[in-house]
C-alpha cells in the first residue's frame, strides 16, 4: 500500500480535529476533536513505522504511549467539563472567559 | 587637682547637668531646677578657682591627640591664660545668674527643662570656646552655641515673631560661618597646624602666605557671631527669645565669642593691614549706626540689643587698633552690666506688661512697682553710658586710650588713620550711648499717666540676681585698676589700661552732653506724651509666671512702630528717625540681595520639578499604561482565540522556515 493513503487520511483527520478545536462551541466536542488530532498522529506514527521498516518499532511503541496519555487526558477533561456544567449549567467554551483582562476590573483594582 | 583638670571639669559640669536634666526632667520635675542651677554654679566656682590658680602667670597648655587625621592634626587642647580664665569667670557668673533668674522667670514654663538644658549646653560650649587651644575644637563650641541660640530664640515658637527670628539668627550667622570655616582651613593649611599657639608662631614669623584673604574670611564669621555691620541684623530680632536668653547669649557671652576669637588670633589679623582697616571701618560703622538705631527703637529689648551691637563695636575697634587687653577688658565689664540690663529689663517688662517704651512712658509708678529693677538698671545704664566710677567708664576709656595711642601713630602695624577712625567713631558713639541710655531710663521710669496695672511681684530670686550683677557693674572697673588689689594689666598683655586725662575728660564730657541733650528733649516732648499709645498686656492673676507677660507682649501689635510723637529720640534724630527705627533698612537690602533671589531660585526649582521632571516621570508611567491597554484587548479569555493565534503563528513560522530552507 502506498504511503500516500494513510498520510492523506491522517492529514484530513488532523484538519478536521483542528477545525473542531478552533470552531466548536461545545467543550465535549472540542475534546472529541482533540482525540481526532491525536489519532491522526497515531495513524502517521504507525504508517511511517511500517514504511521505514523500523526494527525496534519505535512508532508503534510511541502510539501506545499516545493512546494511554489520550485516555488519561480525556478522563480528566471530561471530569472538568462535567464540573463546569454542574456549576454553570453550560459547557459552551465561548462563555468560559473568566480569565479575560477587562479594563474596568483592572482599574478598580488599581 | 591640676588647673587643667579643673578646667576640664568646668567644661563638662554644665554639659553633664544638661544631659541629666534632659533624662530626668520629665520624670522628676523636682530635680529640674537644682540640675539646672547647681552644675552651672559649680562650674562658676571652679572657673574662679582656675582663674586664681592660673593668675597672671605664664599660660598653661595641655593637649591630647585622639587620633591622627592624616593631614593637619586636630588636638583636644586647652590653653589657659589671663584672657581665657577671666572670660570664663564672666561666663560662669552670667550663666549662674541667668539660671537662677530663670528659676523665677520661667518657673511654670512647660518647656523649662529643655530650656535650662539648652542654656547649660550653651554655657559648656562657651567655656569650650574660651578654654580651647585648637581652632577646630573652638569651631565645635562656636557652632554648638549657634544652634543653641537658634533653639533658645525660638523658645516661644508658638509666636510667628519668635519662629522667624530664630531662623533669621541661624541663617545670618551661618552666612558668616561659611567663610569662617574656609578661613580656618586656609589658615591651618598655611600654618600647618590647628593649634592656636602654632598659628600664632607662624603668624609672627610671617609664614602665612595669604594673610589678608584669611583674615577677611575669618572676619566674616566674627561679624556674624559678634553682630557687627553688615551681619548684625539678626541680633535685634533675636530679642524674641526669653529675656534671660537675651542676657546670656545676646549680651554677655555668645556675641563676645567673635571678639574673643579675634583677640586670641590678633597676631594673624595684624599681619594684614587691610584686614585691620576693614575691622576698624566695620567697628566704626557698627558703633555709630547702632547708636542711632538704638535712639529710635521703641522696644526696650531692641534698644538694649542695638546697644550690645554698639558695645561690641567698641571691642572690635579696640582690636582694630591692636589692643586686645582693652577689648577684653571692655568685654568683661560689658558682659556683666549688659546681662544686668537685660535681666532688669525682664523684670521691668513683667511689671509694665509691655516692652514698648512708648507705652511705658505713659505709665505712672513703674519705678515704684519695680524698684530693684529701677536701681540696678540705673547703675547698669550709667555703666553703659561710661559715667565714672562705674565699670563701663574704665573699660571704655581703655578702648579710647588705645585708639588715641594708635591715632598718634605710636602703635606698631597700625596706621594712624585707623586709630583716628576708631577714636572719632568711639567719641561720637559715647554721645549717642549716653543719649539712648538716658532716654531708656527716663521713658521707662519717669512716665506719667495712668497707674501701672499690677502683674504681681517678681520672685525674690530675680531681684537678688540683679543686685549680684550690680556688684561687678559698680566695682569691677575701679578694682581692676588698683594694682595692689587686682592687677588686671598683668593678667593680660601688660599694656596700660588706666584712663588718661585727655580721653577721660573728652569721654565723660561727651557722655554728659548726651545725657543733658536727651534730658532737654525729654522735657520738651513731655506735653506730647499725654495721649495714650499702644496696647498693654492686661493684668493677670498675681501668681502668674513673669515670662508669660513677656510672651503675651510679643503678640501685641507693634505700638510704637507707627512713631510716637512723645519720643525724645524722634525730636533729636529728626528726619533720621524713620530709617534708624527700621535699622537703616538693612533688612530690606538683605531681602533684595539674598531673600528674593533665593525665593526666585526656589520657585524656579519648584517649576522645574513640578512641570519638567514630573512630566518625564508621569510619561514613563503613562506610556506603558497605554501599551498595556492595547495588549489587554487581545486577552479575551476565549481559549479558542488564543489557539487560533497560536496556529497562525506556527504556520507563519513554518512558512518562513520553509522559504528560508
Interface residues (C-beta under 8 A of the other chain):
Chain A: X18 X21 X22 X23 X93 X94 X96 X97 X98 X99 X100 X101 X102 X103 X106
Chain B: X629 X632 X635 X636 X637 X638 X639 X640 X643 X644 X647
